[in-house]
């Protein structure tokens, strides 16, 4: 069993967020910063449960969509 499990994505433009965005959930901690999104699961697992991965992805997608609306800048994930 791994010590910790992280899910990671990148987004452009890297400067979309002025400062780090953090979100904490019972299942994971999320940090969005400098073109990188890292979700650290509270319970390490290998393989990652597909439902959990989908919930994290959905949260990340929502965060970026809101930021795009706030800044009127296009983004890719």
N, C-alpha and C positions, 0 to 999 in steps of 0.2 A: 504494500500500500504506500503511495507517495506521501511525503510530508505535507504537501499542499498541492492543490489543483487550481490552475489559473486558466481562464479562457481569455483570449486576446484578439482584438481587431485593430485595424488602423483606419483612420479617416482623413480626408483632405477637405478643405485646407487645414493644416495643422494648427493654425492660429484662430480657429473658429471660436474657441473658448478663451476668454481673457485670463482666467485663472482655473485651477483644477476644480472639476465638478465631482463631488463625492455622493454616493448613495449607499445606504446600508439596509440590508434586508436580513431576515432570519437565515436565509440560505446562502447569501454571498455579500461581499463588499465590492463596490464598483468605483473605479477612478477613471475619469475622462480627462486627459491632459496631453497637450503637445502632439496631437495627431494619433494618440494611442488610447485604447480603451482596455482596461484590465479588470476582469471580474475574478476575485479570489473566493473560492467556495469555502464555506465555514466547515464543511466536512469533506476532506479529501476523498476522491473517488476515481477509479479507473476501471472501466470507461465511465465517462460522465453520463448521467441519466439524461435521456433525450428530452424529456419533459422539462427538466431543469434548464437544460441548454436553451430550449425554446423560450422559456420565461425570461432568461437573462437577455437573449437576443432581442426579444420584444421590448424590454425596458431600454436597452441601448438604442434601438431604432426610434423609440418614442422621444428619448432625450435629444437625439440629433435632429429629429423633425421639429421639435419645439424651438431649438436653438436656431435652425434655419429660418423659421418664421420670425423669430425675434430680431435676427440680424439682417434678414433679406439677402443672405448669401447662400449660394448653392454648396452642397456638400456631397461627398461620396463616402461610402463605408465599405 
